[in-house]
Amino acid sequence: MLTEMRIPFTCDVNGDVVADGNRPVLAKVVAVIYDRGTIDTNADIDISSVNGSLVTENILDTTNLGTADLIIYPRRLVQNNAGNDLTGANGGDRELYFLNGTPRVTVDEGGNATSGAMTLIMEE
């Protein structure tokens, strides 16, 4: 079943913020909706998880995200049995990110007191 979690955020005077989701999840991330709000166009925004397993992986790692609201479909490379990334040229070797823990949005260079939101669309 598809679910969504909206994570709103407001940057401090330095343009930075760390905002956590409202609950831990065990899910695959299907899409991320970026609601730019008033965030500066040169904002760097990352999404990861905390408080789950000992392993944390960035689900989204952006630089200068831009001026428009977006829907992003993050995917990761699959690995072979030895744990090495497979590198097919046509994208057929990609899979949904696995999220174990509380989603975390980190914003850098977002602008003084600006705000926006990230919404995760997940398969739980």
C-alpha positions as CSV (number, residue, x, y, z in Angstrom):
1,M,0.0,0.0,0.0
2,L,1.3,3.5,-0.8
3,T,1.6,6.0,2.0
4,E,2.9,9.5,2.2
5,M,4.8,11.4,4.9
6,R,5.2,15.2,4.6
7,I,8.2,16.7,6.3
8,P,7.9,20.5,6.5
9,F,10.9,22.6,7.4
10,T,12.0,26.2,8.2
11,C,15.6,27.2,7.8
12,D,17.5,29.1,10.5
13,V,19.3,32.4,9.9
14,N,22.2,30.5,8.3
15,G,19.8,28.7,5.8
16,D,20.2,25.3,7.5
17,V,17.8,22.9,9.1
18,V,17.5,19.2,10.1
19,A,13.8,18.0,10.1
20,D,12.7,14.5,11.0
21,G,9.6,12.7,10.0
22,N,6.8,12.0,12.5
23,R,7.5,8.2,12.9
24,P,9.9,5.4,12.0
25,V,9.1,3.4,8.9
26,L,10.1,0.2,7.2
27,A,9.4,1.0,3.5
28,K,10.5,1.4,-0.1
29,V,10.7,5.0,-1.3
30,V,8.7,5.3,-4.6
31,A,9.0,9.1,-5.0
32,V,9.8,12.3,-3.3
33,I,7.8,15.5,-3.8
34,Y,9.7,18.7,-3.3
35,D,7.5,21.7,-2.3
36,R,9.9,24.5,-2.7
37,G,8.0,27.1,-0.8
38,T,10.4,30.0,-0.3
39,I,13.6,28.0,-0.2
40,D,16.6,29.6,-2.1
41,T,17.4,28.1,-5.5
42,N,20.9,27.1,-4.4
43,A,19.7,24.9,-1.6
44,D,21.3,21.5,-1.0
45,I,18.8,19.0,0.3
46,D,19.4,15.4,1.5
47,I,17.1,12.7,2.7
48,S,18.3,9.9,4.9
49,S,17.0,7.9,7.9
50,V,17.9,7.8,11.6
51,N,17.1,5.5,14.5
52,G,16.6,2.4,12.5
53,S,19.4,0.0,11.7
54,L,23.1,0.7,12.2
55,V,23.4,1.4,8.5
56,T,22.2,4.7,7.1
57,E,22.0,5.5,3.4
58,N,21.2,8.8,1.7
59,I,18.0,8.4,-0.3
60,L,18.3,11.8,-1.9
61,D,21.5,13.9,-2.2
62,T,20.9,17.1,-4.2
63,T,22.9,20.3,-5.0
64,N,21.2,23.6,-6.0
65,L,17.8,22.0,-6.2
66,G,16.3,24.9,-8.2
67,T,13.2,27.1,-8.5
68,A,10.4,24.7,-9.2
69,D,8.4,22.2,-7.3
70,L,9.5,18.7,-8.4
71,I,8.6,15.0,-8.2
72,I,11.8,13.0,-8.0
73,Y,12.0,9.2,-8.4
74,P,15.3,8.2,-6.6
75,R,16.7,4.8,-7.4
76,R,19.9,2.9,-6.4
77,L,22.1,0.4,-8.1
78,V,21.6,-3.2,-7.3
79,Q,24.6,-5.4,-6.2
80,N,25.9,-8.7,-7.2
81,N,26.4,-11.5,-4.6
82,A,29.8,-10.0,-3.6
83,G,28.2,-6.7,-2.8
84,N,29.6,-4.8,-5.8
85,D,27.3,-2.4,-7.7
86,L,26.1,-3.6,-11.1
87,T,26.4,-0.9,-13.7
88,G,24.0,-1.5,-16.6
89,A,23.8,1.5,-19.0
90,N,20.1,1.4,-19.5
91,G,18.9,1.8,-15.9
92,G,17.5,-1.8,-15.7
93,D,19.8,-2.5,-12.7
94,R,18.1,0.1,-10.4
95,E,15.8,-0.5,-7.5
96,L,13.8,1.5,-5.0
97,Y,15.6,2.7,-1.9
98,F,14.9,0.8,1.4
99,L,14.1,3.1,4.3
100,N,14.5,1.7,7.8
101,G,14.0,4.3,10.5
102,T,12.8,7.9,10.8
103,P,13.1,9.9,7.6
104,R,15.4,13.0,8.0
105,V,15.6,16.0,5.7
106,T,18.8,18.1,5.9
107,V,18.9,21.5,4.2
108,D,22.0,23.6,3.6
109,E,22.1,27.0,2.0
110,G,18.3,27.2,2.0
111,G,18.1,30.9,2.9
112,N,17.3,32.9,6.1
113,A,14.0,31.9,7.6
114,T,12.8,30.3,4.4
115,S,10.5,27.2,4.4
116,G,9.5,24.3,2.3
117,A,8.6,20.6,2.5
118,M,9.5,17.2,1.2
119,T,6.9,14.5,0.9
120,L,7.9,10.9,0.7
121,I,5.7,8.5,-1.2
122,M,6.4,5.0,0.2
123,E,5.4,1.4,-0.2
124,E,5.1,0.1,3.4
